[in-house]
Amino acid sequence: MENQNHFTNMKNILVIEDSKIINNIIKKELTKLGFNISQAFTLQEAKENIQEKKFQLIILDLHLPDGEGSELIANIQSLTKTKVVVLTSSQDTELREELFQYGILDYLVKDKNLLYSIAEIIKIISHVTDKTKEKILIIDDSKFICKQIRTILEPRNYKVVSAYTAKIGLQKLYQEEFKLVILDMELPDLHGIDVLEFIRKDRCFLHLPILVLSGTSTPEIIRNSLKNGANDFLKKPFVFEEFILKVDLWIDYFQKEKKLAQQRAELQYMNENLTKLVDEEVQKNRQKDKMMFAQSRQAQMGEMLAMIAHQWRQPLNAINAAVSVIDLKVKRGEFDYEMSKKITSKIEKYIQHLSATIDDFRNFFKPQKEMHTTNFELIFSKAYSLIESSLQEKNIQIQLKVKSTEQFTSYENELIQVVLNILKNAEDVLVERAVLEPIIFVTIDGYTISIEDNAGGIDKMILEKIFDPYFSTKDKNGTGLGLYMSKVIIEEHCYGTLDITNGKEGAKFTITLPSKVESHVSI
């Protein structure tokens, strides 16, 4: 329910109104806000309700069929605990002042727009249930005035502190935080104008609202008060309703001004430090990407070692077989120069293959700070050479289709890493799903390369998260960084796009690079 959380200290409300239409409308509107509403249509019913149940608020009509609603106020033990809002058609000024002295929250006159009156009641409730109890300082030598003001303001959730001299008032002003000062002009130790000047000299109190109360209201006194720092002026004896309206007005004004000042300060700070803040955020993001990139690299190094093992297994076995032949021929006395030349030639070929494999992997991990001219056919060829043995061992075929080849400038090693990562993912899913005739389709068309497996595709829910950091479809065996870093490399380092869709056969990754890019330093 809207606003319900603001009114937790005011649950039970009693509506005392003889008009059933008005009573029901008030009940309906306040029930929407989560209040427990009880209804009374006569004075007697109201008294019975108050005896049976505790109410935090009473909405009271003054003229009831069996008596005056004002009689009820005297029976309420504490107007601090049980708040009263008068809602009546009577505009009796004297009665209004008398009721305010009892401590009613407000005196609202019903007009044609009842919903507006209800809105005013809700505003009052919101104010008195605010968890913050605003402090008000009264500097006035009249104890009667101080007590009168406390009677009016304390039921409205204000904390009133009294000072009977200027000296004590100024001491309290520095000891506690106040949201409003109510100042008398004629004080026993200092004139109100001097107090105003003293307060406004301190920057801490520059915007603190000050409401002047004075027994005389000549144009000169009003002018001097306002010119020396007063925000408003009221003549004693003051009209209670006018006084309450002004107090609420200046408290709200001060709160809003304070909030605006804070927002202005924050905005000014942001404007002055915007470049610095942006740079800090960029550095944080770069640092995060570096950490993720390092984690991704470490994960890939493990895969690379497995690939090296695959690449070396065949030539090492061949070398071992050649050495065994030499040993056998020597023992039999059949080893001659021609045979030695033939076998050592094969061993040299295998050793060159081993050396080339090491160079391929070393180049792959070598940091590349400058862009070079390359093309997707060359990139795929280098990536495939690193994973070829692993794919062959698992009987995974590659169907390569080159429609056109275009040269472009980019970070070749990083592109090889991305293509290799996509090929490795395709290999993993083909093995995991035990595809009978596993195939990876690679299509190169100018500045675009697409890689698609025939494993049946990816669930749409997963498809949306596939590039999220730390999201993996490999359970505990995956870091969830490979595809995220691939996306970062293509889109932030190489200024291209990396997309995934479900193709005809399975998951289809497409890398597209711009035909021309400016040379940048890789992150």
Secondary structure, 3 states (H helix, E strand, C coil): CCCHHHHCCCCEEEEECCCHHHHHHHHHHHHCCCCEEEEECCHHHHHHHHHHCCCCEEEECCEECCEECHHHHHHCCCCCCCEEEEEECCCCHHHHHHHHHHCCCEEEECCCCHHHHHHHHHHHHHHHCCCCCCEEEEECCCHHHHHHHHHHHHHHCCEEEEECCHHHHHHHHHHCCCCEEEEECECCCCEHHHHHHHHHHCHHHCCCCEEEEECCCCHHHHHHHHHCCCCEEEECCCCHHHHHHHHHHHHHHHHHHHHHHHHHHHHHHHHHHHHHHHHHHHHHHHHHHHHHHHHHHHHHHHHHHHHHHHHHHHHHHHHHHHHHHHHHHHHHCCCCHHHHHHHHHHHHHHHHHHHHHHHHHHHHHCCCCCCEEECHHHHHHHHHHHHHHHHHHCCCEEEEEEEEECCEEECHHHHHHHHHHHHHHHHHHHHHCCCCCCEEEEEEEECEEEEEECCCCCCHHHHCCCCCCCCCCCHHHCCCCHHHHHHHHHHHHCCCEEEEEECCCCEEEEEECCCCCCCCCCC
